[in-house]
Amino acid sequence: MGRLTTHVLDTARGKPGAGLAITLFRLDGGRRELLRTLTNQDGRCDAPLLEGAAFEQGRYEIVFAAGDYFRAQDPGLPEPPFVDEVVLRFGVADPAQHYHVPLLVSPWSYSTYRGS
């Protein structure tokens, strides 16, 4: 059964990005919000973002509230933040597979990849 998962790593502190807000959207036929959640102490979500019949072929967007997370960690960071909302748009060609979309983020940079 296919599913969509994510996790966040705070690369500036070398630890999981715990308590970071995530919003998931489906982009086909407009921009429809599917889910809002927070990462747990391990920087992961307690359940897949999507799975089973709810996980369909198409285009998706995950918005990570990195700026809010870093403000809470270090109120001395400059405003506005260099990295604020991180928006990742991606396509799902085969919803029978596992799509893992991690975020490695600091106040100054971010990266992602399709994980396993």
C-alpha positions as CSV (number, residue, x, y, z in Angstrom):
1,M,0.0,0.0,0.0
2,G,1.4,3.4,-1.0
3,R,1.8,6.3,1.4
4,L,3.2,9.8,1.8
5,T,5.5,10.5,4.7
6,T,7.9,13.3,5.8
7,H,10.3,14.2,8.5
8,V,12.3,17.4,9.3
9,L,15.9,17.6,10.4
10,D,17.2,20.9,11.9
11,T,20.7,20.9,10.4
12,A,21.7,24.0,12.3
13,R,21.3,22.2,15.6
14,G,21.9,18.7,14.5
15,K,18.6,17.4,15.8
16,P,15.0,16.5,14.7
17,G,12.8,19.5,13.9
18,A,10.2,18.9,16.6
19,G,7.0,20.9,16.7
20,L,7.2,22.2,13.2
21,A,3.8,22.9,11.5
22,I,3.2,21.2,8.1
23,T,0.3,21.8,5.7
24,L,-0.4,19.4,2.8
25,F,-2.3,20.5,-0.3
26,R,-3.4,18.7,-3.5
27,L,-2.8,20.8,-6.6
28,D,-4.8,19.0,-9.3
29,G,-7.9,21.2,-10.2
30,G,-6.8,24.0,-7.9
31,R,-5.2,24.1,-4.5
32,R,-7.1,22.1,-1.9
33,E,-5.9,21.8,1.7
34,L,-5.8,18.1,2.8
35,L,-4.1,18.2,6.2
36,R,-2.4,20.2,8.9
37,T,-0.1,18.6,11.4
38,L,2.9,19.1,13.7
39,T,6.1,17.0,13.8
40,N,6.7,14.9,16.9
41,Q,9.8,14.8,19.0
42,D,11.6,12.8,16.4
43,G,10.8,15.4,13.7
44,R,8.3,13.0,12.1
45,C,4.5,12.9,11.8
46,D,2.7,10.4,14.0
47,A,0.9,9.0,10.9
48,P,1.5,9.1,7.2
49,L,0.3,12.3,5.6
50,L,-1.7,10.2,3.1
51,E,-2.1,6.5,2.6
52,G,-4.3,3.9,0.9
53,A,-7.2,5.2,-1.3
54,A,-6.6,8.8,-0.1
55,F,-3.1,8.7,-1.8
56,E,-3.7,9.4,-5.5
57,Q,-1.6,10.1,-8.6
58,G,-1.2,13.8,-9.1
59,R,0.5,17.0,-7.9
60,Y,1.0,17.9,-4.2
61,E,2.4,20.7,-2.1
62,I,3.8,20.5,1.4
63,V,4.3,23.8,3.2
64,F,6.8,23.6,6.2
65,A,6.5,26.6,8.6
66,A,10.3,26.8,9.1
67,G,10.4,30.5,10.0
68,D,7.9,30.0,12.9
69,Y,10.0,27.0,14.1
70,F,13.3,28.9,14.1
71,R,11.7,32.0,15.8
72,A,10.7,29.7,18.6
73,Q,14.2,28.2,18.8
74,D,16.1,31.4,18.6
75,P,14.2,34.7,19.0
76,G,17.4,36.6,18.2
77,L,17.4,35.6,14.5
78,P,16.9,38.5,12.0
79,E,13.5,39.5,10.8
80,P,12.2,38.8,8.3
81,P,13.8,35.4,8.3
82,F,15.9,34.3,5.3
83,V,14.1,30.9,5.3
84,D,10.4,31.3,6.2
85,E,7.8,29.0,4.6
86,V,9.4,26.2,2.7
87,V,7.1,25.1,-0.2
88,L,7.8,21.8,-1.8
89,R,5.8,20.9,-4.9
90,F,6.1,17.4,-6.2
91,G,4.3,14.8,-8.4
92,V,3.1,11.3,-7.5
93,A,3.2,9.0,-10.5
94,D,2.6,5.7,-8.8
95,P,0.5,5.9,-5.6
96,A,1.2,2.3,-4.9
97,Q,4.7,3.3,-3.8
98,H,6.1,4.9,-0.7
99,Y,6.9,8.6,-1.3
100,H,9.0,10.0,1.6
101,V,9.7,13.7,1.3
102,P,12.1,14.8,4.1
103,L,13.2,18.4,4.7
104,L,16.7,19.3,5.9
105,V,16.5,22.9,7.1
106,S,18.5,25.7,8.8
107,P,17.7,29.4,9.2
108,W,19.9,29.9,6.1
109,S,19.2,26.9,3.7
110,Y,17.2,23.8,3.0
111,S,17.2,20.7,0.9
112,T,15.0,17.8,0.1
113,Y,15.0,14.5,-1.8
114,R,12.7,11.6,-2.4
115,G,13.6,9.2,0.3
116,S,12.6,5.6,1.1
